[in-house]
Amino acid sequence: MKLSIASVSALLFSSAISAESCSQRSITVRAKVIVTNLAPMQGTSLTPVWVGIHDGTFDTYDRSKTVTVAMERLAEDGNNDLLIRDFANSEGTVWDGTVGTEPIAPGRTLVETLEFPYVPGKPLYISYASMVLPSNDFFVSNGAPTAHMIVDEDG
């Protein structure tokens, strides 16, 4: 049985010089986030997917620990407002948003283009989270904050 029901990836496709930051050049990175519900037809749907870009320190959950209130709200209600708040109040966060505005049916793919600042020499990672529908507390998310590097130290 394939447990992965969502595929989230960020594809970097261009960058341009945008500003000076702390004596280092900051560039604006444009990326596509592609969300695909890999559940079989007549299978489960996903709520709109929360996506966050960060320096590898923002952790959505740990399997061995109780989930945060933010992840509980997402898993039980599909509400990502607290997750957005927690992300905004965390160090090392760069950008976050939601892909989709309604449940994502099996086989459906959504593409979101985003822009975020990047200072070369620092890796960036992507995290994601979504409630599985129908359920009362199932979710998909990457539990390791450094599981998906999207920009390495070389940019």
CORLINNOR-V563163 format. One record per residue. N is the residue number from 1. RES is the residue in one small letter. SS is DSSP state (hx for helix, st for strand, lp for the rest). OMEGA is omega in degrees with one decimal (999 if undefined). Layout:
BEGIN
n=N res=RES ss=SS omega=OMEGA
n=N res=RES ss=SS omega=OMEGA
END
This chain:
BEGIN
n=1 res=m ss=lp omega=177.8
n=2 res=k ss=lp omega=-177.5
n=3 res=l ss=lp omega=-178.1
n=4 res=s ss=lp omega=179.3
n=5 res=i ss=lp omega=178.2
n=6 res=a ss=st omega=175.6
n=7 res=s ss=st omega=178.7
n=8 res=v ss=st omega=178.9
n=9 res=s ss=st omega=175.5
n=10 res=a ss=st omega=179.4
n=11 res=l ss=st omega=179.0
n=12 res=l ss=st omega=-179.8
n=13 res=f ss=st omega=172.2
n=14 res=s ss=st omega=174.7
n=15 res=s ss=st omega=179.6
n=16 res=a ss=st omega=177.7
n=17 res=i ss=st omega=-178.5
n=18 res=s ss=st omega=-175.1
n=19 res=a ss=st omega=171.4
n=20 res=e ss=st omega=-179.9
n=21 res=s ss=st omega=176.4
n=22 res=c ss=lp omega=179.2
n=23 res=s ss=lp omega=175.1
n=24 res=q ss=st omega=178.3
n=25 res=r ss=st omega=175.1
n=26 res=s ss=st omega=175.9
n=27 res=i ss=st omega=174.4
n=28 res=t ss=st omega=179.7
n=29 res=v ss=st omega=172.9
n=30 res=r ss=st omega=-177.6
n=31 res=a ss=st omega=173.0
n=32 res=k ss=st omega=171.3
n=33 res=v ss=st omega=-178.4
n=34 res=i ss=st omega=178.8
n=35 res=v ss=st omega=177.6
n=36 res=t ss=st omega=174.5
n=37 res=n ss=st omega=-176.2
n=38 res=l ss=lp omega=178.0
n=39 res=a ss=lp omega=177.9
n=40 res=p ss=lp omega=176.9
n=41 res=m ss=lp omega=-174.7
n=42 res=q ss=lp omega=179.5
n=43 res=g ss=lp omega=-175.7
n=44 res=t ss=lp omega=174.6
n=45 res=s ss=st omega=177.3
n=46 res=l ss=st omega=170.2
n=47 res=t ss=lp omega=174.5
n=48 res=p ss=lp omega=-170.5
n=49 res=v ss=st omega=172.5
n=50 res=w ss=st omega=178.7
n=51 res=v ss=st omega=178.0
n=52 res=g ss=st omega=175.7
n=53 res=i ss=st omega=-174.0
n=54 res=h ss=st omega=-176.8
n=55 res=d ss=lp omega=178.7
n=56 res=g ss=lp omega=-178.6
n=57 res=t ss=lp omega=179.9
n=58 res=f ss=lp omega=-175.8
n=59 res=d ss=lp omega=-178.4
n=60 res=t ss=lp omega=177.8
n=61 res=y ss=lp omega=172.5
n=62 res=d ss=lp omega=-177.9
n=63 res=r ss=lp omega=-175.1
n=64 res=s ss=lp omega=-177.5
n=65 res=k ss=lp omega=173.6
n=66 res=t ss=lp omega=-179.4
n=67 res=v ss=lp omega=177.4
n=68 res=t ss=lp omega=176.1
n=69 res=v ss=hx omega=179.6
n=70 res=a ss=hx omega=179.3
n=71 res=m ss=hx omega=176.0
n=72 res=e ss=hx omega=178.8
n=73 res=r ss=hx omega=178.9
n=74 res=l ss=hx omega=-176.4
n=75 res=a ss=hx omega=-176.0
n=76 res=e ss=hx omega=-174.1
n=77 res=d ss=hx omega=-174.1
n=78 res=g ss=lp omega=-177.1
n=79 res=n ss=lp omega=-178.7
n=80 res=n ss=lp omega=-178.5
n=81 res=d ss=hx omega=-179.9
n=82 res=l ss=hx omega=176.4
n=83 res=l ss=hx omega=176.3
n=84 res=i ss=hx omega=179.0
n=85 res=r ss=hx omega=179.6
n=86 res=d ss=hx omega=179.8
n=87 res=f ss=hx omega=-179.5
n=88 res=a ss=hx omega=-178.6
n=89 res=n ss=lp omega=-178.2
n=90 res=s ss=lp omega=174.4
n=91 res=e ss=lp omega=172.5
n=92 res=g ss=lp omega=179.3
n=93 res=t ss=st omega=-173.7
n=94 res=v ss=st omega=-175.0
n=95 res=w ss=st omega=168.2
n=96 res=d ss=st omega=-179.4
n=97 res=g ss=st omega=-177.9
n=98 res=t ss=st omega=176.6
n=99 res=v ss=st omega=-178.6
n=100 res=g ss=lp omega=179.4
n=101 res=t ss=lp omega=-179.6
n=102 res=e ss=lp omega=-179.5
n=103 res=p ss=lp omega=-178.4
n=104 res=i ss=st omega=-175.0
n=105 res=a ss=lp omega=176.8
n=106 res=p ss=lp omega=178.4
n=107 res=g ss=lp omega=-177.6
n=108 res=r ss=lp omega=176.8
n=109 res=t ss=st omega=175.4
n=110 res=l ss=st omega=178.7
n=111 res=v ss=st omega=178.1
n=112 res=e ss=st omega=175.0
n=113 res=t ss=st omega=-179.4
n=114 res=l ss=st omega=175.8
n=115 res=e ss=st omega=178.2
n=116 res=f ss=st omega=179.9
n=117 res=p ss=st omega=179.2
n=118 res=y ss=st omega=174.8
n=119 res=v ss=st omega=-178.8
n=120 res=p ss=lp omega=-179.5
n=121 res=g ss=lp omega=-179.4
n=122 res=k ss=lp omega=178.7
n=123 res=p ss=lp omega=174.6
n=124 res=l ss=st omega=-176.0
n=125 res=y ss=st omega=176.6
n=126 res=i ss=st omega=173.2
n=127 res=s ss=st omega=-179.1
n=128 res=y ss=st omega=177.3
n=129 res=a ss=st omega=179.1
n=130 res=s ss=st omega=174.6
n=131 res=m ss=st omega=174.9
n=132 res=v ss=st omega=179.7
n=133 res=l ss=st omega=-7.6
n=134 res=p ss=lp omega=172.2
n=135 res=s ss=lp omega=176.0
n=136 res=n ss=lp omega=178.4
n=137 res=d ss=lp omega=176.1
n=138 res=f ss=lp omega=177.8
n=139 res=f ss=st omega=171.2
n=140 res=v ss=st omega=-179.5
n=141 res=s ss=st omega=172.2
n=142 res=n ss=lp omega=-177.7
n=143 res=g ss=lp omega=179.4
n=144 res=a ss=lp omega=-175.6
n=145 res=p ss=lp omega=179.3
n=146 res=t ss=lp omega=-178.5
n=147 res=a ss=lp omega=-173.5
n=148 res=h ss=lp omega=176.9
n=149 res=m ss=st omega=178.5
n=150 res=i ss=st omega=174.6
n=151 res=v ss=st omega=178.6
n=152 res=d ss=lp omega=-176.8
n=153 res=e ss=lp omega=-178.0
n=154 res=d ss=lp omega=179.5
n=155 res=g ss=lp omega=999
END
